Amino acid sequence: MRILLVEDDRMLGDGLQAGLTQAGYAVDWLRDGEAAVAALSTETFAAVVLDLGLPKRDGLSVLQWLRGRHDATPVLILTARDQLEDKVRGLDLGADDYVLKPFDLDEIAARLRALERRAHGRPEPVLAVGEIELNPAARTVTRAGQAVELTPREFDLLQVLLQNADHVLTRRALEEQLYTWNEAVDSNALEVHVHHLRRKLGNELIRTVRGVGYMASSTSAPA
Amino acid sequence: MNGAAPYSLRRRLVWLLTGTVAAIWLLSALLVYQRAHHQADVLLDAQLTQVADTLLAIVAGGEVEHFVEELHESSRHNPVPVAYEVWHSKHGKWQRLVTSTGHSGFVSGVAPGFSEHLHLGARWRFYAVQDEDAEYRVVVGQAHAARAGLAREIGLSLLIPAGLALPLMALAIWGAVGRSLRPVETLARQVSALDARALAPLDESPALPKEIAPLRAALNALIRRVTEAFDNERRFTADAAHELRTPLAALKVQAQVALRAQTADSQQHALAQVIAGVDRMTHLVEQLLTLARVDPARREIAPPLDPAEIIASVCAELLPQARRQGQSLTADAAPGCTIAVTAAWLQIALRNLVDNALRYAGEGARIEVRLARSGSDCVITVADDGPGVAPALRSQLSARFVRGEVEGEGCGLGLSIVARIATLSQAKLELSDGLPRADGGYGFAATLRFSSTSSQTRSDPAG
């Protein structure tokens, strides 16, 4: 899952990027409000972790701009401001969650998972399609109750596909959600990961929509 | 409260006003008395001469016996206001001829004209006149007391109503002063109702007399100043707490990352970050303590000093840091500048300015500390050829916890500390373009402008 981290403090940003990467996220880290607006206007992120006190453009202004263009990307605000009116204002401007510094990495990761879940309209924490079940918190996958070993990248790809089950995802959309700017993407990397997933989970789950992309489908009958 | 017994303004005013009026009244009664006395003298002297002249004319007319009888008769009904005697000279010897009723004889030998003699134990005024042949002499006399009595009567006629009016006046003043002082009581009630923890300016809507309104205005100005200082401190505490949260969050996150790191490299990196984070928090806490230490209450009366030595010691202290960062740090201090400033504060201010330059000017930068005279001022400038600060941003820099756009490990307190020291030392902090860079731009410069001790008299507190 690719998320955008906007935090001006170098040490905190560095730590969050490392910590959230450990938790399985692809994290792009920006350090000012203008850069965040530029990134959000061209790319899609599963969620945004937004600090409020940012140089060049304040976090709340970034949030306002984002909601102003009807972008529903989940936004989690990180802030040192603990006044009630600050929280109310942030949430009223369209923030989905509000975490006060200092915080726990696990809490941020859990809140991000909750945000993604809600963004996809799922109340239950486990993603399930057919006999495949994916637990984002534990980062485990089972097939008919049997644990399946996946690499982190395979897991992320499967998670994106399952979150958008029965929707076709283009190659570009998938790549955008899996890779940060700092990662070089091989032209056939996606095919390789899909191939491995099919080998581990069966051929029926992931369908190739020729010329468009991929889709996870609960109906096992291939066309 | 120096222990002086409080006095009643009302009582004092009543005494002062009635006393003054009574004194004025008494003085005018005295003047009236004197004037009346004088008038009585003139009037009664005229009466004396008139009576004497008339008597002499009658006596000289040779009808003495007849006249005397008539006079006696008439004076029984209409007493003549004066006593008189008629003398007759026979063969050079004076003989008393007639005496007014009820009088034993006057002193003998009253010379013609006005004179005063003791008569019957009292002072009398006499007037004597004689005919051309010195045959008859008439002496008229009047007790002096009559004149004084007349004057006293006139004087008293003025004093008696005053005596009645004074108590009434005192009562009226008592009431009027009480009424006039009522706004003061109202004000006192308002002030005593103030809550020290939530100071709010007094309600300015009730109209106050011109003499008391300035008191309320001054009180309100004081309340506003105190509230502002309170708010400032409260905001500072809140800001400081916020500023501590971010480095704390960074520490926690980095420590968690280190715990979970799967490679030695990433663990090392995270742990190094933890140590750097602790250093950073140490710096922040030290700066907070410094800011707290620069307290007006701790200000020492500073003897004039030459800043050159302090500049040299600060540069020497920070030179190793500059060397590590490949920066050049030079000091150029002109001799002969003396300023009145607390030495420890000047040291703190300079260290912060140089430290700021070292932090923000970047590697390989040139930093210059200059001490110069400018007119009657002593000017200390710390200039660098780093990236500089946009003029629009400069004014915000001395606010607490504001950092420039440039990357740095600062906590945003350095310039606040310098600005506070400048204010308390009656110096001016000016932020401007610094040294020229190779690319044509300018670095950053901070200048402390002290008025030299020779011209301290005209300097006034800046805050």
Boltz contact constraints between the chains, C-beta under 6 A:
constraints:
  - contact:
      token1: [A, 9]
      token2: [B, 246]
      max_distance: 6.0
  - contact:
      token1: [A, 11]
      token2: [B, 250]
      max_distance: 6.0
  - contact:
      token1: [A, 11]
      token2: [B, 273]
      max_distance: 6.0
  - contact:
      token1: [A, 11]
      token2: [B, 277]
      max_distance: 6.0
  - contact:
      token1: [A, 12]
      token2: [B, 246]
      max_distance: 6.0
  - contact:
      token1: [A, 12]
      token2: [B, 249]
      max_distance: 6.0
  - contact:
      token1: [A, 12]
      token2: [B, 250]
      max_distance: 6.0
  - contact:
      token1: [A, 15]
      token2: [B, 250]
      max_distance: 6.0
  - contact:
      token1: [A, 15]
      token2: [B, 253]
      max_distance: 6.0
  - contact:
      token1: [A, 15]
      token2: [B, 254]
      max_distance: 6.0
  - contact:
      token1: [A, 15]
      token2: [B, 257]
      max_distance: 6.0
  - contact:
      token1: [A, 16]
      token2: [B, 253]
      max_distance: 6.0
  - contact:
      token1: [A, 18]
      token2: [B, 257]
      max_distance: 6.0
  - contact:
      token1: [A, 19]
      token2: [B, 253]
      max_distance: 6.0
  - contact:
      token1: [A, 19]
      token2: [B, 256]
      max_distance: 6.0
  - contact:
      token1: [A, 19]
      token2: [B, 257]
      max_distance: 6.0
  - contact:
      token1: [A, 22]
      token2: [B, 260]
      max_distance: 6.0
  - contact:
      token1: [A, 80]
      token2: [B, 242]
      max_distance: 6.0
  - contact:
      token1: [A, 80]
      token2: [B, 245]
      max_distance: 6.0
  - contact:
      token1: [A, 80]
      token2: [B, 246]
      max_distance: 6.0
  - contact:
      token1: [A, 101]
      token2: [B, 245]
      max_distance: 6.0
  - contact:
      token1: [A, 101]
      token2: [B, 246]
      max_distance: 6.0
  - contact:
      token1: [A, 101]
      token2: [B, 249]
      max_distance: 6.0
  - contact:
      token1: [A, 102]
      token2: [B, 245]
      max_distance: 6.0
  - contact:
      token1: [A, 102]
      token2: [B, 248]
      max_distance: 6.0
  - contact:
      token1: [A, 102]
      token2: [B, 249]
      max_distance: 6.0
  - contact:
      token1: [A, 102]
      token2: [B, 252]
      max_distance: 6.0
  - contact:
      token1: [A, 105]
      token2: [B, 253]
      max_distance: 6.0
  - contact:
      token1: [A, 105]
      token2: [B, 256]
      max_distance: 6.0
